[in-house]
Amino acid sequence: MNCLNEVVTRNVSILCQVCVGVSIPHASAYLINNFSGISFYKLEVFFMAKLFGIHELELLEGVSPEEFEGFISSTYNPTLTAEGMPFGVKLRIIKGDQGQRNDKYAVIIEFPSVEIRNAIAGSPPNESGDNTDEAKQFMDHIAEMDNRVMELAKMVGYTDYYEL
C-alpha cells in the first residue's frame, strides 16, 4: 500500500468512527459492505471535500448593472455569507474582472461537503434534493433573496466543483 492509500484509509476509518459510529477496527468491513466499488479516495472526497457551485448569471433586459450590484452588495452578499446559514452553506454573487466572463456575474455556492450539497440539491444524475427536509429548510432560509435575484437576472449555466 502506498503512502496516499495509507493516509486515505486512516482518514476514512476515522470518518467512519465520527460520522456513522463505526469503530476503527470495523471501518474496513463497514466500507466494504456499504461502499463497495468506491475507491478510498472517492469516499474521502464524498465525506470531506468542500464543494463549490458556480452558477452563471445574466441580467434580465431592462435591469441596470447599478441596480443589480446595489442589491447584491447591500443585501444579498451580507445576508447569505453570514454566520448561521443553514448547514454552513454560503452564497455570494461575484462579477468577472478579466477574461471570458468579464463584466458578467456568477453565484458561488460554497458547501462544506459533497454530502451536504447532495442533501440539499440531490445527487447526480437525478439532482432531486427538493423533497428533503434539508432542502426545504435551506430554500426557506434563502427564498426572499433568491426570488429577488431571479427578478433581476437569470441563470444561464452551472458547474459544481469539489476541492482536491
CORQUIQUI-V325982 format. One record per residue. N is the residue number from 1. SS is DSSP state (H for helix, E for strand, - for the rest). PSI is psi in whole degrees, 0 to 359 (NA if undefined). Layout:
N_SS_PSI / N_SS_PSI
//
This chain:
1_-_130 / 2_-_172 / 3_H_318 / 4_H_314 / 5_H_321 / 6_H_316 / 7_H_313 / 8_H_316 / 9_H_317 / 10_H_315 / 11_H_318 / 12_H_322 / 13_H_317 / 14_H_318 / 15_H_319 / 16_H_320 / 17_H_316 / 18_H_313 / 19_H_322 / 20_H_9 / 21_-_21 / 22_-_128 / 23_-_155 / 24_H_317 / 25_H_334 / 26_H_359 / 27_H_318 / 28_H_315 / 29_H_320 / 30_H_314 / 31_H_316 / 32_H_317 / 33_H_329 / 34_H_343 / 35_-_37 / 36_-_140 / 37_-_351 / 38_-_127 / 39_-_157 / 40_H_321 / 41_H_312 / 42_H_322 / 43_H_319 / 44_H_318 / 45_H_317 / 46_H_319 / 47_H_332 / 48_H_325 / 49_-_138 / 50_-_154 / 51_E_138 / 52_E_121 / 53_E_125 / 54_E_111 / 55_E_115 / 56_E_139 / 57_E_151 / 58_E_137 / 59_E_144 / 60_-_156 / 61_-_133 / 62_-_352 / 63_-_126 / 64_-_151 / 65_H_323 / 66_H_317 / 67_H_312 / 68_H_309 / 69_H_327 / 70_H_314 / 71_H_317 / 72_H_311 / 73_H_330 / 74_H_332 / 75_H_303 / 76_H_299 / 77_H_314 / 78_H_325 / 79_H_315 / 80_H_6 / 81_-_4 / 82_-_158 / 83_-_151 / 84_-_2 / 85_-_139 / 86_H_135 / 87_H_14 / 88_H_15 / 89_-_140 / 90_E_139 / 91_E_141 / 92_E_148 / 93_E_135 / 94_E_164 / 95_E_134 / 96_-_141 / 97_-_333 / 98_-_159 / 99_-_200 / 100_-_326 / 101_-_36 / 102_-_134 / 103_-_15 / 104_-_165 / 105_E_157 / 106_E_151 / 107_E_132 / 108_E_121 / 109_E_119 / 110_E_114 / 111_E_138 / 112_-_337 / 113_-_162 / 114_H_321 / 115_H_318 / 116_H_318 / 117_H_315 / 118_H_325 / 119_H_327 / 120_H_315 / 121_H_0 / 122_-_174 / 123_-_147 / 124_-_148 / 125_-_349 / 126_-_334 / 127_-_52 / 128_-_52 / 129_H_353 / 130_H_338 / 131_H_4 / 132_-_157 / 133_H_322 / 134_H_316 / 135_H_316 / 136_H_315 / 137_H_315 / 138_H_312 / 139_H_324 / 140_H_322 / 141_H_323 / 142_H_1 / 143_H_312 / 144_H_314 / 145_H_315 / 146_H_316 / 147_H_318 / 148_H_318 / 149_H_318 / 150_H_344 / 151_H_341 / 152_H_334 / 153_E_164 / 154_E_150 / 155_E_135 / 156_E_4 / 157_E_160 / 158_E_160 / 159_E_138 / 160_E_137 / 161_E_135 / 162_E_149 / 163_-_133 / 164_-_NA
//
